[in-house]
Amino acid sequence: MGESITEGSVQTWNKRVGDFVEADEVVAVIDTDKISVDVNAPVSGVITAVNAAEGDTVEVGGLLFTLDTEGKKDVKAEGKKDMKAEGKKDMKAEGKKDMKAEGKKEGCKKAKAENASALSATGGSKSGRVEKRVALSRMRQRIGERLKSAQTEGVLLTTFQELDMSGVMALRKKLGPEIQRVYGVKLGFMSFFIAACAKALEEFPGLNGSLVDGGKTLLERNYVDISVAVATPTGLVVPVVRDAQAKSLVELERDVLALATKARANKLTLSEMEGGTFTISNGGVYGSWVGTPIINPPQAAILGMHGIHQKPVVDREGSIVARPVMALALTYDHRIVDGKEAVTFLKRVTDLLQDPAAELLKTVLPFQPSIQLAA
C-alpha cells in the first residue's frame, strides 16, 4: 500500500467464506486515507476464514483472510445455481397472478410499519422529515484532518490577481485543432497553468519547497512536481504531474488527462498521489467566482483557478472593452514565503498567461512547421 499507509478499513467483501476464488480475483476492498485498494487472492482456492468485518480497521501486513489452496471449485453447486435461476424464470409467470394480491397486502403492511418507524424517529412528525447518521469514509475523515492541520500549523495568507484569459483562449483556438491532428491531444486550459506555474516556481523556489526537521529547515528542489486537484465520487484526490518544468504542453495535457481518468475510475496508485511540490485547484469548472484554497501539507502554496467571466477592462488605447477574466487566488504559508515573494510569483504567472506566445510557448511547445508562431 505504500510506506505512508499503515492501516485501513474494510470497505466491502466481494467474497464470503466457502467461496472459490481464482488467483488475482478481487476478494475485498480496503478504504485507506488516500485511496481505495483492491485486495486480490494471491492464489486460487477456497476462502476458509475472514478476520475482519466490513467497517473494521485492519493493519498493513495483517492476516485478512485464509485460503485453502487444495479447495476446488464446486461445479455441482454452480450447476444448481443455474438450474435454480431457470426454475425461477419458469415459475415467475405462473405465480405472478397469485402473488400480486398477496404482495399488495404485504406491501400495505410494510408501508404502514415503515411509516410508523419514520414517525417514531422524527418524534411523531407527519411531515415525513427523517434524519440519519452516515459514517464518513476513511478518506473523507483524513481530508478533514489534513485541512484542519494545515490551518492550525501553517500561517496561511491568500493573495489575488485578475487574469485576462484572451491570450490563452486565442492561442488555444488557433493551435488546438492542429495539435489535436498532429498529436491526438485536445488542448485544455490546465496545461497552460501548469506550464506557467512550473516556470515561475523555478524563479521563486521558496514556493516549491517545504519545511522539514520540525519546521527548522526548508527543503528546496530543482524539479517541479505539480499536484492537480480532481474531484471524485469518494472525495478530492491530488494526482501528481512529475517534472512539469521539463514537459511540453502536449505532454502536460496527456498527463493530466491520464491522471484525471484514473482518478475518476478509482484506479490511482499511491505513488501517483505522493510527492507533489505545489498544487493547482480549479474551482472554476463548477462555477466558482473566487475563493481561498487551503494548502496541501507539507507544500508551501496552492493556486486556485476560478470561473471565466466577461468584465469591462480598459485596454492599452484607453478604451473600455469586454474581456474574459479569471480570478486567481494564491494561498501560501507565511512561515516559508514572504508576501512580496508570493505577490511577485502570482504576477509572474499572470504575465506568462496573458501573453503566452511571447515566452511561455517557446519553451514548452514542440512546434511543427505548420503551427509555429511568428517571432
N, C-alpha and C positions, 0 to 999 in steps of 0.2 A: 504493500500500500504506500510505501514511501516512508522516509525516516521521520517526517513531521507528524505522521498519523500513528497514534499508539492504541486507539480503541475506536469502536463504532457501535452502532445499534442495529439489530436485525430488523430490516425493513419488511421483507417478505420471505417466506419459504415457498419455493416453487415445487418442491418435492416433500413427501412425507415418509415416515418410517414404513418400510416394506416396499417402497417404490424402487424399481430398477432404473439406474441412470447410466448413460453412455459416458465415456471419457470426454471431458471438456463441456459437458452439458451443464447449464446453469442450475445450481441447486438452491441458492439463496442470494439475496441482495442485501448488502450491508451499507447503511447510511452513515457516512463519516462527516467530519466537519466541513469538508470541501466538495466531495463528490459521492455519488452512489457507486458502489463497487460490486460487480458480479463475482460470486464465489462459484467456481466451476469444479466439477468432480475430477480429481486427478487421474482416476482410472474408472473403468466400468465396474459395476457391482450393485448390490442391493443395500439400501440405507437401513442400518440396524438400530441406529440411535441418533437423536439430535440433542444437543446440550444447551440449547437456548430457545426461548420462545420469541415470537415477534415482539419487538419493543425492548428486549433485553440488551444490556450493554455487554459487548464481548471484546476481549483484548486481542491485539495483533499477535499471532503465533499460538493462540489458544485453540483447543480442540472444539470444533464447531459441530461436526457430525462424524459418524463412523460408518465405514463401508465394508461389506462382506464381498471381497473380490471373487469368492467362489460362487456367489449367488448368481442365478441365471434368470433371464427374462422369462416371465410366466406367460408363455404363448397361449395357454389354455384360458387364462384369465382375460387376456386381450380378446380372444375369440368370444368369450361370454359377453364382454362389453359391447362388441359389435352386434351380437345377436340380440342383446337387450335393447340397443338403440333401434334395431329393425322392428322388434316386437312392439316397442313404444309407438313407432310410426304407424303400424297397422291398427293398434288399439285406439289411437288418438281419435280417428274419425268415428269409431264405433261408440266410444264412451263420451263423445263430446256433448251430445244432447242431454244425457243423464247427468253429466257433471255440471251442466250450465245452471240448472235450477239450484243444485246443491251449492255451487260456487257462489251464487248470489246470496244465499243465506249466510254462508261463512264470511263472505265479503262484508256484509252488513254488520255481522258480529265484530269482525276485525276493525272495521272503521269506527264502530262505537267505542271499542276498547282503546284504540289509538287516540281518539278524540278525548276520551276521559283522561288518558295519560297526559296529553298535552295540556288540558285544563288544569290538571293537578300540578304540572311542572311550572305553570305560569300563575299559580295562585288562584285558579278558577276563572281566569280571564276568558271571555268569549271572543276576543279579537283575533285569536289564533296566533298570537306572538309567542315565539319559542326561542329560548336561549340554550346554547350547548357549548361545552368546552372542548376545544380541539387542541390536541398536543402539537406543539411546534416541532418541526423536523429538526434533526441534529444540525443540519446546515443552517437553518433559519436562526437557531439559537446562537450558533457560532458567529454568524454575521452580526447579530446584535452585540455580542460580547466584544468583537473586534472594533466595531464602530464606536462603542462606548469607551473602549480603551484608548482609541485614537483621540477622542475628545478630552479624556481625563489626563493622559500622559503628554500629549502634544500641546504646543502653543499655536493654535490654528488661527490663521487670518486668511481673508479672501480679497483678492483684487480683481477688478473687472475691466474689460475692454469691449468696444463695439467693433465688429469686423464687417467691412463691406465685402460681400461674397461675389460681387460682379466678376472679378478677375478669375476666380476659381470656376465659377459657373460657365463663363465664356470659354475658358480653356477646356473644360470638360466636354462642352458641347462640340468644340472644334476637333479635339483629339479622340474623344470617346469612340466614335464609330470605327475609326481606323485602328485604334488599339484593340478593339474587340475583334476586328477582322484579322489583324496580324498575330495577336497573342491569345485570342479567345477569352479575354477578360473584360468584364464590364466595369468601367472606371467609376468609382463612387467618391464620396467626399472624405471618408475616413483615411484613405491612403495619403491624401494631401496633408491632413492634420498630423498624421504620424511622421511624415517626411519633414514637415516644418518643425515639429517638436524635437525630433531627433537631431536636426541640425542646430537648433537653438540650445539644446541640452549640452552639446559638445562645447558650446561657447560659455555656458553657465553650468559648470559641473556640479555645483552645490545642490541644484535641484534634482540631480540624478544620483545623489548619494543617500546614505542612511547612517543613523547613529548605531554604534556598536560599543561593547565594553561598558554597558550600563550608562550609555549616553556620554561617555568621556572621549570617544574617538569617532571621527567622521570617516566612513568608508567611501572613497571615491572610485569611480570606474572609468575605463577608457572605451566602454561599449554602452549601447542603449538598448535595453530590453523593455518594450512598452506593453503594459497590460491594457487590454481593451475590454471594458465592461460590457457584458452580454446578459440580458435578462432571459431567464429560462423559467419553465413552469415550477421548478423546485427552488428557485432563488437566483440571486445575482452571482455570476461567476466572472472571473477575470483571466482568461487565457492570455498567453504572452507571445508577442511578436518579437522574435530574437534578432539581435544585431540589426536593428532598424536603421541605424546610421549608415549601413553599407548596402542597403537594398534600394532597388528602383521602385517607382510607383506600381509597376506591374507586379513585381514580387510581393510588395506590401499588400496589394489588393488580393492576390492569391492567398496569402497567409491569413488575412482577415476573414475571407470567405470560408476557408477550410476550417478555421478555428470556431467561427460562429456556427457553422453547420454541425460540427461535432458537439458543441455546447448545447444546442437545442435538442439534439438527439441523445443527450446524456452519455456521450462517448468520450469525453475528455479524460486524459490521464493526468495524474498528479504532476508529472514532470512538465506538462503543458500549461500548468497554472502557477508554478512556483518560480521565484527569482526575478519577477518584474522590478524595474527600477523607477518607473514613472507610469501613471495611469491616465487614460483618456476615457471619459464617460460622455455618452451622447444622449442627453435627455430630450433633445430637440425632436427626435423621431416620435416621441409621444406627445408633442405639443408644448413642451416646456418653454416658457418665455425667458426666465432667468432663475438661477438657484445657486446655492453654495454647496458644492460637493465636499465629501469628507475623505481625507487621505486614506490610502490603503497601507497600513503599517507593514513594514518599517520604512516605507517610502517617504520622501520629503515633500512631495507635491502631487497634485492631480489637476488636470484640466477638464472643465465641464463645458461641453458644447450645448447650445440651445437652439430653439427654433429660428428659422429664417423668416423675417417679416419685412414687408415694404415700408420704408421710412423716408421722410423728406431729408435730403442731405444737400449741403452747399458744396458744389463742385469747385474745381480749380479756377473756373471762369467767374465764380460768384453767383452762378445760377442755382436755383433750388430744383433738385431733381429727385425722383423716387429711386431708391436703391434697395437691393435685398441685403438686409443687415442681420447679423447674428451676434448675440451677446456671448462673450467668453468669460468664464469665471475660473480663476486660478486660486485654489486653496493650497497653502503651504505651511510648513512647520517653522515657526519663527525661531526655534532653537537652532535650526540649521541655516535658514535663509533669511537675510535681511529684506526689509521692504523694498529698498532700491533695487536689489538684485531680482526680486520677484516681478516688480513692475517692468523693469527693463527686459526681462526674459519674455514676458507676455507681449510687450510692444514689439519685440523682435519676431515672435511667432506671427503676430498680426501683420507686420510689414511683409513677411515672406508670403503670406497667404493673399494679401491684397494685390500683390504683383508677382504671381508665381512664375511667370515666364522670364522675369528679369534675372533670377538667381536660383530659385528652387529647382526648376526642371532641368537645368543644365547639369546638375549633379545627381539627379535621381531618375531620369527617364532614359531608357535605352533607345535612342532615336533610330528610326528607319528613315532613309532619304525622303520617302513620300510624306512623312509627317514632321520633319524637322522644322523648327521655328526659325524665322529670320532673327539675326543677332540684333 
